[in-house]
């Protein structure tokens, strides 16, 4: 049953622009809910063929480890515009404040079926 649900959610009939807007809305809501800072949302790669368009988006955020993990869980369980295919953490130092920052990079894949 879960596999069928995932298959329904991973292949969409919306346009890539509608998908991008929906992704931005979902991520914006989650950023407020989990008290993290969105540092980037971009389309990394796009592949088109006669039947499908495949888009890969990168969402970047910083915050506490616990909040970032909750954010990943939210994206995996509630996101209705694709699936989380990868995530990675990166520890950096802010040059202005000289404090360490924990960055998260999440990659979301969306498949759009042509009508």
N, C-alpha and C positions, 0 to 999 in steps of 0.2 A: 504494500500500500504506500509506504514512504517513497519507494523508487518511482512509482507512477506519479505521485505528487511532485517529485523533483523534476521528472521529465516534463510535466505540464508547465512548471515554472521556468525551466531553463530554456525552452524554445518559445519564443514570443512572436506574435504577428504585428506588433507595433513598429513604428518607424524608429530609426536610430536616434532622431532628435527627441521624440517622445520618451524614449528610454533614458536618454541623458538627463532630461528634465526630471523624470521620476526618480532616478538615482540621486540627483542633487537634493531633491526634496526629502527623501528618506535619510540621507546622510546628514543633512542639516538638522532634522528633528533629533537624530541620535546624538549628535554633537552636544546639543543643549541638555539632553537627558543624562548623559554620562560625564558631563563636566570635563570635556576634552577640547583641544583646539584643532580645528581643521587647518592643515597647512598646505593641502593640495588635493585637487580632483581633476584628473586628466585622462583622456583617452590615449592609451599607450600604443595600441596596435589595432588594426582593422583588416579583416580578410573578407573578400566578397567572392561568391561564385554564383552560378545560375539559380540555385535553390535557397542559399542561406547567406546571411551577413553575420560575421562573428566579430564582436568587439571585446577588447580587454581594457578595463579601466583600472587606474591606480588611485586609491584613496590614501592620503597621508594625514596623520594626526599626531599630536603629542599630548602627553598627560601622564597620570600615574599608571603603573603596571596593571593594577586591578581594574581601573576604568577602561583601559585599552582592551583588556581581555573581554570585559563585558560588552564592549563595542563590537569586537569580532563575533562574539556569540549572537548579538543582535543581528548583525549582517548575515550570519549563516542561517538563523532561524526565522527572521522576519522579513528579510529583503525579498521583494517580489519582482525584481528586474534582472536577476542573474544569480550566479553562484560564486561563492568565495573559492578561488582556486589556489591561492597562496597568500601567506602573510609572513612578514619578517619584522623583527625589532632592531633598532639601531640606537646606540647610546652616543650622544654627541655633547659637545661643550658649547654653550652659548658664549660667544666672545664678549658680548657687552656685559652680561651679568656674571660671567665666569662660573655659572652653575651648569651641572649636567642635565641634559634633557633626554627623555626616552621618546624616540620616534617610532611610529608604527606605519608600515606600508602594507596595504591590503590590496590584492589584485582580484577583480571581479570580472567574470566572463559572462557575456550575454550573447545569445544566439537568436537571430531574427529570421523567421522563415518568410520567404517571398510568397505572395498569394498567387 
